[in-house]
């Protein structure tokens, strides 16, 4: 009886596995560029390529990681749906000429995720941690009924402990405090802070807890949201995590950290509350129902901004934040100003910016001079040449690290939130953005942008085109794996 050549057997099995994995990649990956990247990696990087795909490449949106349905009564669902549509269309009627260009955007979000357009909000722009944490601590102190928080990063440091003590103080006074933290981004707080909070009566749970067997996969789908909702009426959202580095002390030797957050007072807070409750029911064994106390009457809301919240991630049917950015860019007629710390836009966003610029819209992009990731930095650089050729002006912030995620269109529409302009934010992470239709808010955000430009260096298109060939090669090589970053 001839002996079995186990090397050939293993080789055949491996080839079959590669074929099956390639078929799965083709069938399940929505982006053609990602499909090609995963295929090449799986084929030409033996074993590691397949492991990498199963670790970070599975499209959870096809499966929906958890149901966001809080309402089980169909009649109640239909009644609320009618109310949301009616209130949103009532808000559309008061938008005036400034909002006409963005009616399509608001309707798209309403239809896609039932997020209402809300009127009569007071929106306060908060620059850096110095302003943001003062407002947060003041709002926590004034809370009467409940405080809901979810953060990607919550550090065990000075500001982290200040917020922890404030939450403990309110919990001891009978205020309901619920806190969701990302298990990867906030891992430092688990050593001591979580127990202190729990002992004081604060309900604390990690989001999508990392276990050893699922480590790589769960690292890829993080809750990058930064949300605080107080009494269902006051809320905070933006790019600022809870960490000392976000506060720029005069005597500090650390890197200057430039970021943007907003405070919303009014009905715009209600959908942020809804997002929190959905996330809470995903990670907590203590489920919460849709109760009136979480969604108070906002009839006495401040006159002011129109606000609509958009969220996306593995919990959404479509990449809603990406679609919102694309629609906003398409709707702009005069100016688009963007600030983002990570710029790996993908084909659709690149095309939208190039079309806008070549159509006569003044497009400006502010990015860090040096990113905190060399690979991401190199990949981002590979996109600049095409944008510069189209007339987009690109500025690199030199004072420190710019971490804000904002966009202003035509000095009318503002977008502030947690999503970077990269595929990770659009497809993999749980993110949230606030859309604000208000000339005053847009003017404030635009003024902040131009103040930042004083600390930035504009890229000269000719010099950029003539930079060293070896550098271009490295950047294009990084761009090849940009769908995976």
C-alpha positions as CSV (number, residue, x, y, z in Angstrom):
1,X,0.0,0.0,0.0
2,X,1.6,3.3,-1.1
3,X,2.4,5.8,1.6
4,X,0.4,9.0,1.8
5,X,2.2,12.2,0.9
6,X,0.9,14.4,3.6
7,X,2.5,17.5,2.2
8,X,0.4,17.2,-1.0
9,X,-2.7,16.5,1.1
10,X,-2.2,19.6,3.2
11,X,-1.5,21.6,0.0
12,X,-4.7,20.5,-1.6
13,X,-6.7,21.3,1.6
14,X,-5.1,24.7,1.8
15,X,-6.0,25.5,-1.9
16,X,-9.6,24.5,-1.2
17,X,-9.7,26.7,1.9
18,X,-8.3,29.7,-0.1
19,X,-10.9,29.2,-2.9
20,X,-13.7,29.1,-0.3
21,X,-12.4,32.2,1.5
22,X,-12.0,34.0,-1.9
23,X,-15.6,33.2,-2.8
24,X,-16.8,34.4,0.6
25,X,-14.8,37.7,0.1
26,X,-16.3,38.2,-3.3
27,X,-19.8,37.5,-2.1
28,X,-19.8,39.5,1.2
29,X,-17.5,42.5,0.7
30,X,-19.5,45.5,-0.6
31,X,-16.6,47.7,-1.7
32,X,-14.7,46.6,-4.9
33,X,-11.5,48.1,-3.6
34,X,-11.8,46.2,-0.3
35,X,-12.7,43.0,-2.2
36,X,-9.5,43.3,-4.3
37,X,-7.3,44.1,-1.3
38,X,-8.7,41.1,0.7
39,X,-8.3,38.8,-2.3
40,X,-4.7,39.7,-2.9
41,X,-3.9,39.4,0.8
42,X,-5.6,36.0,1.1
43,X,-3.9,34.6,-2.0
44,X,-0.4,36.0,-1.8
45,X,0.1,36.1,2.0
46,X,-0.3,32.4,3.0
47,X,-2.3,31.7,6.2
48,X,-1.8,35.2,7.6
49,X,-4.0,36.7,4.9
50,X,-6.9,34.4,5.7
51,X,-6.6,35.0,9.4
52,X,-6.5,38.7,8.8
53,X,-9.7,38.6,6.7
54,X,-11.6,36.6,9.3
55,X,-10.3,39.0,12.0
56,X,-11.1,42.3,10.5
57,X,-12.8,41.8,7.1
58,X,-16.2,40.2,7.9
59,X,-19.0,42.5,7.0
60,X,-21.2,42.6,10.1
61,X,-23.6,45.1,8.4
62,X,-25.0,42.1,6.5
63,X,-25.9,40.4,9.7
64,X,-26.7,43.5,11.9
65,X,-24.8,43.0,15.2
66,X,-27.9,43.8,17.3
67,X,-31.4,44.9,16.9
68,X,-32.1,48.6,17.6
69,X,-35.8,47.9,18.0
70,X,-36.9,49.2,21.4
71,X,-40.6,49.2,20.5
72,X,-42.3,45.9,20.3
73,X,-45.9,47.1,20.0
74,X,-46.6,47.5,16.3
75,X,-49.4,50.1,16.8
76,X,-47.2,52.2,19.0
77,X,-44.4,51.9,16.4
78,X,-46.7,53.1,13.7
79,X,-48.0,56.0,15.8
80,X,-44.6,57.2,16.7
81,X,-43.4,56.9,13.1
82,X,-46.3,59.2,12.0
83,X,-45.4,61.7,14.8
84,X,-41.7,61.7,13.8
85,X,-42.6,62.3,10.2
86,X,-45.1,65.1,11.0
87,X,-42.7,66.9,13.5
88,X,-39.8,66.6,11.0
89,X,-41.9,68.0,8.1
90,X,-43.1,70.8,10.4
91,X,-39.5,71.6,11.1
92,X,-38.7,71.6,7.3
93,X,-41.3,74.3,6.8
94,X,-39.5,76.7,9.1
95,X,-36.1,76.1,7.5
96,X,-36.4,79.0,5.1
97,X,-34.1,79.7,2.2
98,X,-31.0,78.6,4.1
99,X,-32.4,75.1,4.5
100,X,-33.9,74.5,1.0
101,X,-30.7,73.0,-0.3
102,X,-30.5,70.5,2.5
103,X,-34.0,69.3,2.5
104,X,-32.9,66.2,0.6
105,X,-30.3,65.5,3.2
106,X,-32.7,65.7,6.1
107,X,-35.3,63.6,4.3
108,X,-32.7,60.9,3.5
109,X,-31.7,60.6,7.2
110,X,-35.3,60.5,8.2
111,X,-36.1,57.7,5.8
112,X,-32.9,55.8,6.4
113,X,-32.9,55.7,10.2
114,X,-36.1,57.5,11.5
115,X,-34.0,60.2,13.1
116,X,-36.2,63.3,13.3
117,X,-35.3,66.8,12.3
118,X,-35.8,68.8,15.5
119,X,-36.4,72.5,15.8
120,X,-35.8,75.0,18.7
121,X,-32.5,73.7,19.9
122,X,-29.8,75.7,21.7
123,X,-26.4,74.5,20.4
124,X,-23.2,75.6,22.1
125,X,-19.8,75.1,20.3
126,X,-17.1,73.8,22.7
127,X,-13.5,74.2,21.7
128,X,-11.0,71.7,23.3
129,X,-11.3,70.0,26.6
130,X,-10.8,73.2,28.6
131,X,-14.3,74.4,27.6
132,X,-15.9,71.0,27.2
133,X,-15.2,69.4,30.6
134,X,-16.3,72.6,32.5
135,X,-19.7,72.4,30.7
136,X,-20.0,68.6,31.3
137,X,-19.3,68.9,35.0
138,X,-21.7,71.8,35.4
139,X,-24.5,69.8,33.6
140,X,-23.8,66.7,35.7
141,X,-24.1,68.8,38.8
142,X,-27.5,70.2,37.7
143,X,-28.9,66.7,36.7
144,X,-32.2,65.8,38.4
145,X,-33.3,62.4,37.1
146,X,-30.7,60.5,35.1
147,X,-27.3,60.7,33.5
148,X,-26.4,58.5,30.6
149,X,-22.8,58.3,29.2
150,X,-21.0,56.3,26.6
151,X,-17.3,56.8,25.7
152,X,-14.7,55.2,23.6
153,X,-11.8,56.4,25.9
154,X,-12.3,57.1,29.6
155,X,-8.9,57.3,31.3
156,X,-8.0,56.8,35.0
157,X,-6.3,60.2,35.2
158,X,-7.1,63.6,36.7
159,X,-10.1,64.6,34.5
160,X,-11.3,61.0,34.5
161,X,-11.5,60.9,38.2
162,X,-13.1,64.3,38.4
163,X,-16.0,63.0,36.2
164,X,-16.1,59.8,38.2
165,X,-16.4,61.6,41.5
166,X,-19.1,63.8,40.0
167,X,-21.1,60.8,38.8
168,X,-20.7,59.1,42.2
169,X,-21.9,62.2,43.9
170,X,-25.1,62.3,41.8
171,X,-25.7,58.6,42.2
172,X,-25.6,58.9,46.0
173,X,-28.2,61.7,45.7
174,X,-30.6,59.3,43.9
175,X,-29.9,60.3,40.3
176,X,-29.9,57.3,38.0
177,X,-26.4,57.0,36.4
178,X,-25.7,54.6,33.6
179,X,-22.3,54.3,31.9
180,X,-21.1,52.4,28.8
181,X,-17.4,52.3,28.1
182,X,-15.6,50.7,25.2
183,X,-13.7,47.7,26.5
184,X,-10.6,48.4,24.4
185,X,-10.4,52.2,24.4
186,X,-11.2,52.5,28.2
187,X,-9.3,49.5,29.4
188,X,-7.3,51.5,32.0
189,X,-10.4,52.3,34.0
190,X,-11.2,48.7,34.7
191,X,-8.4,48.3,37.3
192,X,-10.1,50.5,39.9
193,X,-12.7,53.0,38.6
194,X,-15.3,50.6,37.5
195,X,-15.6,49.0,41.0
196,X,-15.7,52.4,42.6
197,X,-18.6,53.5,40.3
198,X,-20.5,50.2,40.9
199,X,-20.0,50.4,44.7
200,X,-21.6,53.9,44.6
201,X,-24.7,52.7,42.7
202,X,-23.6,53.6,39.1
203,X,-24.6,51.0,36.5
204,X,-21.5,50.4,34.4
205,X,-21.0,47.9,31.5
206,X,-18.4,47.5,28.8
207,X,-19.4,47.6,25.2
208,X,-18.6,44.4,23.2
209,X,-16.3,42.9,25.8
210,X,-13.1,41.5,24.5
211,X,-12.3,37.9,25.2
212,X,-9.1,36.1,24.2
213,X,-10.6,33.9,21.6
214,X,-12.4,36.7,19.8
215,X,-9.7,39.3,20.5
216,X,-8.8,40.4,16.9
217,X,-12.4,40.4,15.7
218,X,-13.8,42.4,18.5
219,X,-11.0,44.9,18.4
220,X,-12.2,45.8,15.0
221,X,-15.8,46.8,15.9
222,X,-15.4,49.4,18.6
223,X,-17.9,51.9,20.1
224,X,-16.2,55.1,19.1
225,X,-19.2,57.3,20.2
226,X,-18.9,60.0,22.8
227,X,-22.3,60.7,24.1
228,X,-23.7,62.2,27.3
229,X,-27.5,62.7,27.8
230,X,-28.8,64.4,31.0
231,X,-32.5,64.2,31.9
232,X,-33.3,63.5,28.2
233,X,-33.0,67.2,27.4
234,X,-29.3,68.2,27.6
235,X,-26.7,66.3,25.6
236,X,-23.0,66.4,24.5
237,X,-21.4,64.9,21.4
238,X,-18.2,65.4,19.5
239,X,-14.6,64.2,19.2
240,X,-13.4,64.7,22.8
241,X,-12.8,61.6,24.9
242,X,-12.3,61.7,28.7
243,X,-8.5,62.0,29.2
244,X,-6.0,64.6,30.5
245,X,-4.4,65.0,27.0
246,X,-7.6,66.9,25.8
247,X,-6.9,69.7,28.3
248,X,-4.1,72.0,27.2
249,X,-2.6,73.2,30.5
250,X,-0.2,76.2,30.2
251,X,2.5,74.3,32.2
252,X,2.1,71.1,30.3
253,X,4.9,69.7,28.1
254,X,2.6,67.4,26.2
255,X,1.3,67.8,22.6
256,X,-1.3,70.5,22.1
257,X,-4.6,68.7,21.5
258,X,-7.2,70.5,19.3
259,X,-10.7,69.1,19.3
260,X,-14.4,70.2,19.0
261,X,-17.5,69.2,20.9
262,X,-21.0,70.6,21.1
263,X,-23.7,70.9,23.8
264,X,-27.3,70.5,22.7
265,X,-30.2,71.7,24.8
266,X,-33.6,70.7,23.5
267,X,-35.3,68.0,21.4
268,X,-32.1,67.3,19.5
269,X,-31.0,65.3,22.6
270,X,-33.8,62.8,22.1
271,X,-32.3,60.7,19.4
272,X,-28.9,60.6,21.2
273,X,-31.0,59.2,24.1
274,X,-32.4,56.6,21.7
275,X,-28.9,55.6,20.6
276,X,-27.8,55.3,24.1
277,X,-30.7,53.1,25.1
278,X,-30.1,50.8,22.1
279,X,-26.4,50.5,23.0
280,X,-27.4,49.9,26.7
281,X,-29.7,47.0,25.9
282,X,-26.9,45.5,23.8
283,X,-24.3,45.4,26.5
284,X,-26.4,45.4,29.8
285,X,-28.4,42.5,31.2
286,X,-30.7,45.1,32.7
287,X,-32.9,46.1,29.7
288,X,-34.6,49.5,29.5
289,X,-37.9,50.1,27.8
290,X,-39.1,53.1,25.9
291,X,-40.4,55.2,28.8
292,X,-41.7,58.8,28.9
293,X,-39.2,59.7,31.6
294,X,-36.3,59.1,29.1
295,X,-38.0,61.3,26.4
296,X,-39.4,64.4,28.2
297,X,-41.7,66.9,26.6
298,X,-39.6,69.7,24.9
299,X,-42.4,72.2,24.3
300,X,-40.5,74.8,26.2
301,X,-37.3,74.3,24.1
302,X,-35.2,77.3,23.2
303,X,-35.7,78.9,19.8
304,X,-32.7,78.3,17.7
305,X,-31.0,75.6,15.7
306,X,-32.4,72.8,13.7
307,X,-30.6,69.6,14.7
308,X,-30.7,66.0,13.3
309,X,-28.6,63.1,14.5
310,X,-27.1,60.5,12.2
311,X,-25.4,57.3,13.4
312,X,-23.9,54.3,11.7
313,X,-21.8,51.2,12.3
314,X,-22.3,47.5,12.3
315,X,-25.7,48.3,13.9
316,X,-27.0,50.1,10.8
317,X,-28.4,48.9,7.5
318,X,-26.4,51.4,5.5
319,X,-23.3,53.6,6.0
320,X,-25.5,56.5,7.0
321,X,-22.7,58.9,8.0
322,X,-20.9,58.4,4.7
323,X,-24.1,58.9,2.8
324,X,-24.8,62.1,4.8
325,X,-21.4,63.5,4.1
326,X,-21.8,62.7,0.4
327,X,-25.2,64.3,0.2
328,X,-24.0,67.4,2.1
329,X,-21.0,67.8,-0.2
330,X,-23.3,67.4,-3.3
331,X,-25.7,70.0,-1.9
332,X,-23.0,72.7,-1.2
333,X,-22.8,75.5,-3.7
334,X,-20.2,77.9,-2.4
335,X,-17.9,76.5,0.3
336,X,-17.0,73.3,2.0
337,X,-14.5,73.3,4.9
338,X,-13.5,70.0,6.5
339,X,-11.4,69.1,9.6
340,X,-10.4,65.5,10.2
341,X,-7.5,63.8,11.9
342,X,-7.6,60.7,9.7
343,X,-8.2,61.1,5.9
344,X,-8.5,57.8,4.0
345,X,-11.7,58.7,2.1
346,X,-12.3,55.9,-0.4
347,X,-13.5,56.3,-3.9
348,X,-17.0,57.8,-3.3
349,X,-15.8,60.6,-1.0
350,X,-12.8,61.4,-3.2
351,X,-15.1,61.7,-6.2
352,X,-17.6,63.9,-4.3
353,X,-14.8,66.3,-3.2
354,X,-13.2,66.4,-6.6
355,X,-16.6,67.0,-8.4
356,X,-17.4,69.8,-5.9
357,X,-14.1,71.6,-6.3
358,X,-14.1,71.3,-10.1
359,X,-17.7,72.7,-10.1
360,X,-16.5,75.9,-8.5
361,X,-17.1,75.1,-4.8
362,X,-14.3,76.4,-2.6
363,X,-13.1,73.2,-0.8
364,X,-10.6,73.4,2.1
365,X,-9.3,70.4,4.0
366,X,-7.5,70.7,7.4
367,X,-5.5,67.6,8.5
368,X,-2.7,67.0,11.0
369,X,0.9,67.8,9.9
370,X,2.0,64.5,11.4
371,X,-0.5,61.8,12.3
372,X,-0.1,59.5,15.3
373,X,0.2,56.6,12.8
374,X,2.9,56.6,10.1
375,X,1.0,54.1,7.9
376,X,-2.2,56.1,8.1
377,X,-0.2,59.3,7.5
378,X,1.4,57.8,4.4
379,X,-1.9,56.5,3.1
380,X,-3.6,59.9,3.5
381,X,-0.8,61.6,1.6
382,X,-1.4,59.4,-1.4
383,X,-4.8,61.0,-1.8
384,X,-3.7,64.6,-1.7
385,X,-2.3,64.9,-5.2
386,X,-5.6,64.2,-7.0
387,X,-7.4,66.6,-4.7
388,X,-4.8,69.4,-5.3
389,X,-5.1,68.9,-9.0
390,X,-8.8,69.4,-8.7
391,X,-8.3,72.7,-6.8
392,X,-8.9,71.5,-3.3
393,X,-6.8,73.5,-0.8
394,X,-5.1,71.3,1.8
395,X,-3.7,72.6,5.1
396,X,-1.6,70.7,7.6
397,X,-2.0,71.7,11.3
398,X,1.4,72.2,13.0
399,X,0.6,73.5,16.5
400,X,-0.2,70.0,17.8
401,X,-2.5,67.2,16.9
402,X,-5.9,68.1,15.4
403,X,-8.5,65.6,16.4
404,X,-11.7,67.5,15.5
405,X,-14.2,65.9,13.1
406,X,-16.2,68.8,11.6
407,X,-17.6,70.1,8.3
408,X,-19.3,73.3,7.3
409,X,-21.1,73.8,4.0
410,X,-22.1,77.3,2.7
411,X,-22.0,78.8,6.2
412,X,-25.4,77.1,6.7
413,X,-24.9,73.5,7.6
414,X,-22.5,72.2,10.3
415,X,-21.6,68.6,11.1
416,X,-19.8,67.7,14.4
417,X,-19.3,64.3,15.7
418,X,-17.1,61.3,16.3
419,X,-16.5,59.9,12.8
420,X,-13.2,60.3,11.0
421,X,-13.1,60.4,7.2
422,X,-11.9,56.9,6.8
423,X,-13.4,53.5,6.1
424,X,-13.0,52.4,9.7
425,X,-15.4,55.1,10.8
426,X,-17.8,54.5,7.9
427,X,-18.0,50.7,8.1
428,X,-16.5,49.2,11.2
429,X,-16.9,51.5,14.3
430,X,-20.1,52.7,16.0
431,X,-20.1,56.4,15.3
432,X,-22.5,59.4,15.6
433,X,-22.7,62.9,14.1
434,X,-24.9,65.9,14.7
435,X,-26.1,68.0,11.8
436,X,-26.9,71.6,12.7
437,X,-28.8,74.0,10.4
438,X,-28.0,77.4,11.9
439,X,-26.0,80.3,10.4
440,X,-24.7,81.4,13.8
441,X,-23.3,78.0,14.7
442,X,-21.9,77.6,11.2
443,X,-20.2,81.0,11.5
444,X,-18.7,80.1,14.9
445,X,-17.4,76.8,13.5
446,X,-16.1,78.5,10.4
447,X,-14.3,81.1,12.5
448,X,-12.7,78.4,14.6
449,X,-11.5,76.7,11.3
450,X,-9.8,79.9,10.2
451,X,-8.2,80.4,13.6
452,X,-6.8,76.9,13.1
453,X,-5.5,77.8,9.7
454,X,-3.1,80.4,11.3
455,X,-1.4,77.4,12.9
456,X,-1.3,75.4,9.7
457,X,0.8,75.2,6.5
458,X,-0.9,75.0,3.1
459,X,0.4,72.4,0.7
460,X,1.9,73.9,-2.4
461,X,0.6,71.7,-5.3
462,X,3.7,72.0,-7.4
463,X,6.1,71.2,-4.6
464,X,3.9,68.3,-3.5
465,X,3.8,66.9,-7.1
466,X,7.6,67.0,-7.2
467,X,8.4,65.3,-3.9
468,X,10.8,62.4,-3.9
469,X,9.8,59.3,-5.9
470,X,10.7,56.9,-3.0
471,X,8.2,58.8,-0.8
472,X,5.5,58.6,-3.5
473,X,6.2,54.8,-3.7
474,X,5.8,54.4,0.0
475,X,2.6,56.4,0.1
476,X,1.1,54.5,-2.8
477,X,2.1,51.2,-1.1
478,X,0.3,52.4,2.0
479,X,-2.7,53.4,-0.1
480,X,-3.0,49.8,-1.4
481,X,-3.8,48.6,2.1
482,X,-5.9,51.7,3.0
483,X,-9.2,49.8,2.7
484,X,-7.9,47.6,5.6
485,X,-6.8,50.5,7.9
